[in-house]
Amino acid sequence: MDENMPNMNGTEAMKKIREVHQERCSPIIALSASTSTDEINRFIDEGMDDFIAKPIDENLLYSVLSKHLG
């Protein structure tokens, strides 16, 4: 979930998705160029399942997806 999107940020979108789909929801991973520890912790505290920094490292992407999707 990209944090910087038009109309609604990624955190707001994630909250709406979780509200509508509740336990049927797949993992939601934050995507942002902001990589400070405070920002990463904020994403996790808000309910994101994990975090990936931009620009995307392909190996990290596969690692995080494998961790959450088996």
N, C-alpha and C positions, 0 to 999 in steps of 0.2 A: 504494500500500500504506500504509494508516494505521498509524502507529507504535503507537498506543494502541488495542489491541483486546483483547477478553476471551480468556483462555486462553493466548494467545501474542502477542508483539508483532510488528510488521510486519517487523522485521529477521529474526527467527527464521522467520517464515512465508516470506519471500523466499528464505532459505537452503534451506529444505525444498523449495520449488518448483524452485529451480535444481538441487538434488541429484537430484530425480526426473526432471525434464524436460530437463536439461542444455542442449544446443545448440538444442532445439526451443522454448525459452522466449522469450516476448515480453518486451519491455522492462518493467522494474518501476520505478515512480516512487514515491519516498517522499512521504508526505503527513503534515505535522506542523505544529502551532502553534509549535513551537520553531524559531526562525529564526536562532539564533546561527551564526556562521561555523563554530565548532567542531562544532556539531550537524550542520549541512549536510555538512561534510567527513566526519564520522563515517558518515553514511548512504552517501555515495559510496564511502568506503573499505571499508565493509562489503559493497558490491556492488550498491547501487541504481544505476540508470541515470541518474536525475535527481532533482530535488526540487521540490515545490510546497508553498507555505505555506498554512496555514489562517488565516483564511477564504479560500476559493478565489477567485481572480480569474479570471473566465471567459476573458478574452483570453490570460492567461498559460497557462491550462490548454490551450487550443487550440494555442498556440504550441509548448508542450512536446510535446504529442501529435503535432503535425505534424512536429516535429524527429525523433521516434523512429519514427514510422509512415509517413513519406513523404507 
